[in-house]
Amino acid sequence: MRSELRSESFNVATMAFGIRNVIERDAVLCEIHRVLVKPSSVAVDGAAGAGRMAILEFSEPDGTSIMNRLARSFIRHVVPRLGAVLSGNPTEYMHLQNSIKHFPTPREFIQQMEEEIECEVGDDSVRKWQGGASSGGADVKQGAGEGNGNERYYGAYRLEKLIQLNFGSVQLYIATPIIKSTLPST
């Protein structure tokens, strides 16, 4: 999945109540990563000048407190029934409840963004991250290939902030695109 948007052309990307309905979640997160401005490795706080991604999404509260259990029951039972009555379309609200049930917990979604995805990164992004010029030498290979030495570069996210809303049934994830490098396993 690749849009016609230029790489590193946006400072902010937002999505509200949509990522849980995406089948190829990694592909969408990587496309957002591609179009967001990346930080430079020389930035003082590691994210200065970087774009931000903000995702607002439902999930089932995973705590065991009374309020978490009430919120979970509300999501599972009250929302589908009330939505069906008010909208006249019960199928849509059963889909809502089911999609929330199958969406990762906040901890799992953060792990997906920070540790599990490996987004392709372009030469200019890697050079910028390395503190070099945005044009010139071809010492960095396109995508998650090898760069200087035996390092491998790929994109992921660093969670800046997680805001829990509505007793843990709605989360706002604010993340920065980052470039990671690893040495290949031998």
N, C-alpha and C positions, 0 to 999 in steps of 0.2 A: 504494500500500500504506500504509494508516494503521490502526493499532491503536486500541483504545478507551482506551489509557493516556493520562493527562494529560501535557501538555507540561511539560518541566523537572521531572519528578517522581522522577528517579533520580540517584543520585550515581555509580553504577557500572553498566556493562553489560558482560557477558562473553559470549564465544562461543568454543567449542573445536571445531576440525576441522569447521566447518560452512560458513563463508563461501565456500569454494571450490566448494561444491555449489549455491550460490544463482545462479540465472540473472539475476535483476534485482539485482545487487550494489549498484548506486547507490541503488536504492529502499530496500534494507535498511539501508545505511549512513545514509541520510537519516532513516529512522524512528528509528534509534538516536540520531542527532543531536537529533531533535525531543524525545525523552523525557529526555535528559541535561540536567542543570543546566548553564547557560552561564556563562562568566566575565564579570566586569565589566571594562570598559576601564580602570577606575581601579585595578584590582588591581596591586600592585607587580610581581609576576612575570608578569602577563598571564594567569595561570591560577588564581589563588587562588579557592577556593570553587567551582571548576568541576568538573563530573563527569568521569569517566574511562571510556574504552572500552578493553577488553583483548581482543585476538583472538589465539588460539593456532592456528596453521595450518601445514600441510605445504607445502613447495615443493621444487622440484628445486634443489640447490645450483648456483649459477651461477659459482663460482670454478673455477680451473684447477689448484688444488693436488691432490696425490695424495689427500688426505683428502676433498676435494670430489668428485673423480671416483669414489672408492670409495663415498661416501655416495649419489651419483647412481645408480651401478650397483646398490647395495643396494635403493634405492627402486624402480628400474625392473624388477629381475629377482628379487631374493631375497624381498622383501615379498609380491608377488603369489603366488609359488609356495608359500612357507612358510604364508602365510595360507590359501591354498586347501587345503593338506594338513591343517592344524590345524583349520580350521572346517568342512571338507567342502563349502564353497561358493565355488568358484573365480570365479564371475561377480562377486561382491562385491569381491574383491581386484583383479580386472582393472579394475573401475570405479575403485577407489582409485588405482591407478597412473595411469590415464588422466586422472582429475580433477586429480591433482597435476601431471601433465605440462602440462595446459592452464591451470593457475592462473598468474597473473602472477608474475614474479620479485619479491622483496622491494622492489627499487627501483621497479618498475612499480606495485605495490600502494600504496606510500607516495605515489607521484605521483597515483594515483587519489584517495586520501583527502585529500591536501593541495591539489591543483591542478585536478583534473578534475571533481569533483562540485560541484554547486551546489544545496544543500538549501534548501527553503523555510524561512523563519524568520518567527516571529510577531512582532507588534507589541511585546509585553512583552519578548521576548528582545532586540530591537533597542534599546528604551529602556534596558534594564538595561545593555547593552553600551555605550550612549552615556553611561551614568552618570546617567540620569534616573529618574524614578519609574516604578513598574510599572503605573500606571494614569493615565488622563488623556487629554490631547490626541491627536488623530488625525493627527499630522503624519508618521506612518510608515505606509506602505501594507503590507498583508499580503503575505507571500511575498517573492519576489525582485523586488519592485517598487521604486519610487523612494521615497526618504525625504526628509529635509531637503535642499533644493537639488536637485541632479541625481544624487545618489548612489544606487546600487543595492546592496541588502543580500542576502547569501546565506550559507548555512552551509557549513562545511568542517571539516577536522580539522587539528590540528598534532600531529605525531608527537613524543611526549615521550621515548620510548625504544624501541629495537628490540633484542631479545635473541635472539641466534642460538643454537640448541640442536642437538644431534645432528649436528654437522659441517655445519651450514647447511641441513639438511633440514626443520627445524622452526623457526618464528619466533614470538616473542611480541611483538605490536605493542601499545604502550600510547599512546593518543592522547587529546587533549582537544578537545572541540567548540569551534569558534571561529566568530565572525561576521566576514565580510569585507565591505568596501564598495569599490565601484569607481565611477568616473565612466563613464557610457555613452559609447560611441564615437560620434563625430560625423562 
